[in-house]
Amino acid sequence: MVMKISVSFKESEMEIYNYLKSQLSMSIYIKQLIIDDMKKYNCKPTKKEEVKNSMSISWQD
């Protein structure tokens, strides 16, 4: 199952949008930000929620 989320940017947020577009993979970049935030707030994902990606985003204690 694939789940999608749409994100929109205002014209005033062009710098953020351009930075995101400059990443190797926008999806991987966003997922890694979420994982880092979850670790910061001690919200370890369950096995089903862990990001399994060929670019090796992983939860590391």
DSSP file (Angstrom, degrees, kcal/mol; ACC not computed):
  #  RESIDUE AA STRUCTURE BP1 BP2  ACC     N-H-->O    O-->H-N    N-H-->O    O-->H-N    TCO  KAPPA ALPHA  PHI   PSI    X-CA   Y-CA   Z-CA
    1    1 A M              0   0    0      0, 0.0     2,-0.5     0, 0.0     0, 0.0   0.000 360.0 360.0 360.0 133.6    0.0    0.0    0.0
    2    2 A V        -     0   0    0      2,-0.0     2,-0.4     0, 0.0     0, 0.0  -0.926 360.0-163.2-109.4 131.0    1.3    3.4   -0.9
    3    3 A M        -     0   0    0     -2,-0.5     2,-0.4     2,-0.0     0, 0.0  -0.936   8.2-163.8-114.2 137.4    0.2    6.5    1.1
    4    4 A K        -     0   0    0     -2,-0.4     2,-0.4     2,-0.0    -2,-0.0  -0.913  10.7-167.8-124.2 148.1    0.7   10.0   -0.3
    5    5 A I        -     0   0    0     -2,-0.4     2,-0.4     2,-0.0    -2,-0.0  -0.999  15.8-142.6-130.8 134.7    0.6   13.4    1.2
    6    6 A S        -     0   0    0     -2,-0.4     2,-0.4     2,-0.0    -2,-0.0  -0.812  14.3-167.0 -98.1 137.2    0.5   16.6   -0.8
    7    7 A V        -     0   0    0     -2,-0.4     2,-0.3     2,-0.0    -2,-0.0  -0.985   2.8-163.8-124.0 132.3    2.4   19.6    0.3
    8    8 A S        -     0   0    0     -2,-0.4     2,-0.4     0, 0.0    -2,-0.0  -0.847   4.0-152.1-115.7 155.1    1.9   23.1   -1.1
    9    9 A F        -     0   0    0     -2,-0.3     2,-0.1     7,-0.0     5,-0.1  -0.978  12.3-132.5-127.1 136.7    4.1   26.2   -0.8
   10   10 A K    >   -     0   0    0     -2,-0.4     3,-1.8     1,-0.1     7,-0.2  -0.401  33.7-106.6 -76.7 161.9    3.2   29.8   -1.0
   11   11 A E  G >  S+     0   0    0      1,-0.3     3,-1.4     2,-0.2     4,-0.1   0.860 122.4  59.8 -58.3 -34.6    5.1   32.1   -3.2
   12   12 A S  G 3  S+     0   0    0      1,-0.3     3,-0.3     2,-0.1    -1,-0.3   0.610 100.5  57.2 -69.6 -11.0    6.7   33.6    0.0
   13   13 A E  G <>  +     0   0    0     -3,-1.8     4,-2.3     1,-0.2     3,-0.5   0.095  67.9 118.7-104.9  20.6    8.1   30.1    0.7
   14   14 A M  H <> S+     0   0    0     -3,-1.4     4,-3.0     1,-0.2     5,-0.2   0.845  70.9  57.4 -57.3 -37.6    9.9   29.7   -2.6
   15   15 A E  H  > S+     0   0    0     -3,-0.3     4,-2.0     2,-0.2    -1,-0.2   0.904 108.6  46.1 -62.7 -40.8   13.3   29.4   -0.8
   16   16 A I  H  > S+     0   0    0     -3,-0.5     4,-2.5     2,-0.2    -2,-0.2   0.931 113.4  49.6 -65.1 -46.2   12.0   26.4    1.2
   17   17 A Y  H  X S+     0   0    0     -4,-2.3     4,-2.6     1,-0.2    -2,-0.2   0.922 111.0  48.7 -59.3 -46.5   10.6   24.9   -1.9
   18   18 A N  H  X S+     0   0    0     -4,-3.0     4,-1.2     1,-0.2    -1,-0.2   0.876 110.1  51.9 -64.1 -37.6   13.8   25.4   -3.9
   19   19 A Y  H  < S+     0   0    0     -4,-2.0     4,-0.5    -5,-0.2     3,-0.4   0.940 110.6  47.6 -64.0 -45.6   15.8   23.8   -1.1
   20   20 A L  H >< S+     0   0    0     -4,-2.5     3,-1.5     1,-0.2    -2,-0.2   0.923 110.1  52.6 -60.3 -44.6   13.6   20.8   -1.0
   21   21 A K  H 3< S+     0   0    0     -4,-2.6    -1,-0.2     1,-0.3    -2,-0.2   0.760 101.7  62.1 -62.8 -24.4   13.8   20.4   -4.8
   22   22 A S  T 3< S+     0   0    0     -4,-1.2    -1,-0.3    -3,-0.4    -2,-0.2   0.595  83.0 101.9 -79.7  -9.9   17.6   20.5   -4.6
   23   23 A Q  S <  S-     0   0    0     -3,-1.5     3,-0.3    -4,-0.5     5,-0.0  -0.390  84.5-118.2 -73.9 152.8   17.7   17.4   -2.5
   24   24 A L  S    S+     0   0    0      1,-0.3     2,-0.4    -2,-0.1    -1,-0.1   0.910 104.6   8.2 -55.2 -44.4   18.6   14.1   -4.2
   25   25 A S     >  -     0   0    0      1,-0.1     4,-2.4    -5,-0.0    -1,-0.3  -0.947  63.0-159.7-141.3 117.8   15.2   12.7   -3.2
   26   26 A M  H  > S+     0   0    0     -2,-0.4     4,-2.5    -3,-0.3     5,-0.2   0.908  96.1  51.7 -61.8 -41.5   12.5   14.9   -1.7
   27   27 A S  H  > S+     0   0    0      2,-0.2     4,-2.5     1,-0.2    -1,-0.2   0.936 111.5  44.8 -62.2 -48.6   10.7   11.9   -0.3
   28   28 A I  H  > S+     0   0    0      1,-0.2     4,-2.5     2,-0.2    -1,-0.2   0.909 112.4  52.9 -63.7 -41.5   13.7   10.5    1.4
   29   29 A Y  H  X S+     0   0    0     -4,-2.4     4,-2.0     2,-0.2    -2,-0.2   0.935 111.7  44.6 -60.3 -47.9   14.7   14.0    2.8
   30   30 A I  H  X S+     0   0    0     -4,-2.5     4,-2.1     1,-0.2    -2,-0.2   0.911 112.8  51.2 -64.7 -42.9   11.3   14.5    4.3
   31   31 A K  H  X S+     0   0    0     -4,-2.5     4,-2.5    -5,-0.2    -1,-0.2   0.904 109.2  50.9 -61.3 -40.6   11.1   11.0    5.8
   32   32 A Q  H  X S+     0   0    0     -4,-2.5     4,-2.6     1,-0.2    -1,-0.2   0.885 107.5  53.1 -66.4 -37.5   14.5   11.5    7.4
   33   33 A L  H  X S+     0   0    0     -4,-2.0     4,-2.1     2,-0.2    -1,-0.2   0.910 110.7  47.7 -60.7 -41.6   13.4   14.8    8.9
   34   34 A I  H  X S+     0   0    0     -4,-2.1     4,-2.7     2,-0.2    -2,-0.2   0.924 111.3  49.7 -66.1 -44.8   10.4   13.0   10.4
   35   35 A I  H  X S+     0   0    0     -4,-2.5     4,-2.4     1,-0.2    -2,-0.2   0.923 111.1  49.7 -60.1 -44.9   12.5   10.2   11.7
   36   36 A D  H  X S+     0   0    0     -4,-2.6     4,-2.2     1,-0.2    -1,-0.2   0.898 111.8  48.5 -61.1 -40.8   15.0   12.6   13.3
   37   37 A D  H  X S+     0   0    0     -4,-2.1     4,-1.9     2,-0.2    -2,-0.2   0.901 109.8  51.7 -66.5 -41.3   12.1   14.5   14.9
   38   38 A M  H  <>S+     0   0    0     -4,-2.7     5,-3.3     1,-0.2    -2,-0.2   0.900 110.9  48.1 -61.9 -40.8   10.6   11.3   16.2
   39   39 A K  H ><5S+     0   0    0     -4,-2.4     3,-1.3     3,-0.2    -1,-0.2   0.911 108.6  54.6 -65.1 -41.7   13.9   10.3   17.8
   40   40 A K  H 3<5S+     0   0    0     -4,-2.2    -2,-0.2     1,-0.3    -1,-0.2   0.875 115.5  38.5 -59.4 -39.3   14.3   13.8   19.3
   41   41 A Y  T 3<5S-     0   0    0     -4,-1.9    -1,-0.3    -5,-0.1    -2,-0.2   0.191 114.6-114.9-100.7  15.5   10.9   13.4   21.0
   42   42 A N  T < 5 +     0   0    0     -3,-1.3     2,-0.4     1,-0.2    -3,-0.2   0.882  68.6 140.3  57.3  44.9   11.4    9.7   21.8
   43   43 A C      < -     0   0    0     -5,-3.3    -1,-0.2    -8,-0.1    -4,-0.1  -0.594  33.0-169.5-114.7  66.3    8.6    8.5   19.6
   44   44 A K        -     0   0    0     -2,-0.4     6,-0.0    -5,-0.1    -9,-0.0  -0.351  22.5-120.7 -61.8 130.6   10.2    5.4   18.2
   45   45 A P        -     0   0    0      0, 0.0    -1,-0.1     0, 0.0     2,-0.1  -0.324  23.0-113.0 -70.3 154.4    8.1    4.0   15.4
   46   46 A T    >>  -     0   0    0      1,-0.1     4,-1.3     4,-0.0     3,-0.8  -0.320  39.3 -94.9 -75.2 170.5    6.7    0.5   15.5
   47   47 A K  T 34 S+     0   0    0      1,-0.3     3,-0.4     2,-0.2    -1,-0.1   0.876 127.6  51.6 -55.6 -39.6    8.0   -2.1   13.1
   48   48 A K  T 34 S+     0   0    0      1,-0.2    -1,-0.3     3,-0.0     0, 0.0   0.772 111.2  48.1 -69.9 -25.0    5.2   -1.4   10.7
   49   49 A E  T <4 S+     0   0    0     -3,-0.8    -1,-0.2     2,-0.1    -2,-0.2   0.622  83.5 114.1 -91.2 -13.9    5.9    2.3   10.8
   50   50 A E  S  < S-     0   0    0     -4,-1.3     2,-0.6    -3,-0.4     8,-0.0  -0.278  75.2-112.8 -60.9 141.7    9.6    2.1   10.2
   51   51 A V        -     0   0    0    -20,-0.1     2,-0.7     1,-0.0     8,-0.1  -0.655  31.1-169.2 -77.9 120.8   10.8    3.6    6.9
   52   52 A K        +     0   0    0     -2,-0.6     2,-0.4     6,-0.1     6,-0.1  -0.931  22.5 156.7-113.4 107.1   12.1    0.9    4.7
   53   53 A N    >   -     0   0    0     -2,-0.7     3,-1.9     4,-0.5     4,-0.2  -0.971  52.5-127.5-137.0 145.1   13.8    2.5    1.8
   54   54 A S  T 3  S+     0   0    0     -2,-0.4    -1,-0.1     1,-0.3    -2,-0.0   0.659 109.6  65.7 -65.6 -14.6   16.4    1.4   -0.7
   55   55 A M  T 3  S-     0   0    0      2,-0.1    -1,-0.3     0, 0.0    -3,-0.0   0.255 116.7-113.9 -91.0  12.9   18.3    4.6    0.2
   56   56 A S    <   +     0   0    0     -3,-1.9     2,-0.6     1,-0.2    -2,-0.1   0.851  50.1 168.7  59.3  46.8   18.8    3.1    3.7
   57   57 A I        +     0   0    0     -4,-0.2    -4,-0.5     2,-0.0     2,-0.3  -0.783  22.4 162.1 -77.7 125.5   16.8    5.5    5.9
   58   58 A S        -     0   0    0     -2,-0.6     2,-0.5    -6,-0.1    -6,-0.1  -0.988  46.4-105.8-148.8 157.5   16.7    3.6    9.1
   59   59 A W        -     0   0    0     -2,-0.3     2,-0.5    -8,-0.1   -23,-0.0  -0.717  38.3-176.0 -81.4 123.4   16.1    4.0   12.8
   60   60 A Q              0   0    0     -2,-0.5    -2,-0.0     1,-0.1   -21,-0.0  -0.975 360.0 360.0-127.2 119.4   19.3    3.9   14.7
   61   61 A D              0   0    0     -2,-0.5    -1,-0.1     0, 0.0    -2,-0.0   0.466 360.0 360.0 -75.7 360.0   19.4    4.0   18.5
